[in-house]
Amino acid sequence: MASIKRKMAWKLGKAEGKLVRHALSSKEPRSARYLKYGFFALVGLAIGILISRSGREDSSSVPSSSEEENKGVIRRWIEAYNQRDLAAEADVLAPDFVAHVPGAPGPLGLEGLEAWRQFTAPFTEAFPDLRLTVEDIATERDKVAARVAFHGTHRGAFQGIPPTGKEVAFSSMEFNRVVDGKVEEHWVELDLLGLMQQLGAIPEPGHSEEASPT
């Protein structure tokens, strides 16, 4: 569609040039010739806008290969966790990797691979079959956003809660900055409230003691 627009704009521009030359060489009064020239100048401006917009449509409609590769980096990271493949996980994280998570110590969050593994270890131990699934993923230049679903079974202690054997499902919103095929920064917001409600540590809405009939 955009290529058709460019061809039409090129033909219009060519025709406009002929009309301008004819207008300037005609024997009409100077004021009339200037009026025609001003009209053709506006037509030329419209043609320029048409060409510019068609170019932008072409570039925005097809994701760049680097953006698609960045999506692949995040998918490989999640699959590495699902497989508990520490080497594969280390391969997609940059040496100066930083994770920003709720309640993380320090002004920069969790710095380095080991700090990240200390953060994820309680989840892996409490939910040994925990599996992540990418529900949605989008990218813009070096940023990748993903909505991730978590599914697992509570078979170990978590936040002081003994194993319940309950199956849980919660989600996260994640943002990543990817540079040269490595994750440099990671931001994540987990639905920990929903998780704790499923484990019975926090009453679910409408099921609190105050809401219960006496």
N, C-alpha and C positions, 0 to 999 in steps of 0.2 A: 504494500500500500504506500509506504513512504517513498519507494523508488518511482512509483507512478506520479506522486506529487512533485518529485524533483524534476521529472521529465516535463510535466505541465508547466512548472515554474520556469524551466529553461526556455521553452517555446514562447511563453509569455514575455520573458525578458528580451528575447530576440525580436519579437514583434514590437515591443515597446521601443527598442532602439531605432527601428526604422521609422516609427511614428514621430519620435523626437526629432530625428534628422529632417523629416518632412516638415514638421511644424516650424523649425528654425529657418528653413530655406524658403518658406512660403512668402507670398507678397501681402499677407494680411497685416493689419496694423500691429505695431510692436506690443501694445497692451494685450491684444488677443493672443499673440504668439507666446507671451510670458504666462498668460493664464493657462494655455495648453501645456506649456513646459512644467508649470507647477502641478498640474493634474498628473502628468506622466511621472513626475518625481514621486508623488504619493503612490502611484501604481508600483513603481520600482521598490519603494519601501515595503509595500505589502508583499511583493515577491520575495524580498530578502527575508521577511519574517516567516513566510511559508517554507523556504528552504531551511532556515534555522530550526524550525519546529520539526520538520521531517527528519532532520539529522538527530535531534534529541530523541525522537520516538524510536529511531533505529538503535541508538546506543542504550536506551533504557529498557527496551523490550527483551533483550537477550542478556542474561547475566554473564559477567566476565568469567573466564576460566578460573582466575584466581579466587573469585568468590565461591565458585562451586568447589574448588579444592579446599577452601577454608571450612565449608560445610562438612566435607569428608574428614577433616581433621577431628572435628567434634564428634562425629559418628564413630570414628576409630577409638577415640578416648572412652566413650560410653561402652563400646563393645569390649574394650580392654578391661574395664571394671567388671562387666558381666562375666567375663571369663576368668576374673581374678588374675589377670596377666600383668604382673608388676613391671616386667620389662617393656611390654608394649605401651603401658601407661607412661612410663618414664620417657619413652621415645617421642611422645607427642607434647610433652611439657618442656618449656624452655628452662635453661639452667637458673634464670632469675624469676621463675614463675611466682606469681603472687595471687592468692585467693582472698576475696573479700566476702566474708560470711558473717551472719548475725552473731554478735557476742565474741568475735575473734579478738585476741589480745593484740596490742600494738597498733600504731597509727596506720600501718599498711596492710593489716590483716595477717594472713598466714603466708609466710615467706618460705618458699622452697618446697621441694617434693616431700621431704620427711614431715614437715609441719602439716601438709595436706593429708598425708596418710594417717597421721595421728587424729586428725579431725574425722576422717571417714571410718577409722577402725571400729569405733563403738557401733556404728550402723552394721558393718559387716559381721561383727561378732554377735550382735543381738538378732540380726535377720540374715542368717547364713545363705539363704536362697534369694536374697534381695536382687531384683533384676530391674534395670532401667530401660525405658522405651521412649524414643523420641516421638512425640505427638505432632509437634510443629517445629519448623526450623526456618529461619530467614537470615539473610546476610546483607550487609551494606559495607562495601570496601573491606576493612580489616576487622569489622565487628560481626559476630555471629550470635543471634538470639535463638533460644530453644525453650520449648515447653516440654518438660520431661515427666513421665509417669513412673512411679516406684511401686513395685509389688513384691511382697515377701511375707514370711511367717515369723512370728515372734517366738524364737527358741532360746534366747539368751537374755540376761539382764540388760535393761536399757533405762538410763536415767533413774536408777534405783528401783525400777519396776521389775519384779521377777518374771520369768517366762510365762506367757499366757497361752501359747499355742495358737493365738489368733492370727488370721490372715489380715494383712493391712494393705491399704492402697492410699498413697498420697502423691503429691506432685511438687514440682519446683519450676521456677522461672529462672533461666540462666542466661548470662551475657558473657561473651568471651572476646578477647582481643587476640587475633592470630597474626603472627609475623613469621614469614619464611617457613611456613608449615609447622610452627610450634605455638602452643598456647602461652602467651605472655601474662595475661591477666584473666581472672575469672571472678564473676560476681554471681552469687546465687541466693535466692530466697526460697526456703523450704516451708512447706505447710506443716510445721511442727505441731501447731495447735490441733489440726485434724488428726495427726498421728497419735498424739497423746489422748485425744478423745476416744479413738478406736481401742487404745490400750486400757481405757477405763480410768486413767489418771485424772482426767478433767471431765466433768459432766458435760454431756452434749446439750445444745440449746433445747429447752423444753423438757429436759430430764433432770434438772437440778432438784435438790431437796425442797427448795422454796416453791418450785412448780408442782411438786408431788402433792396429791390430795392427802389430807390428814385423816 
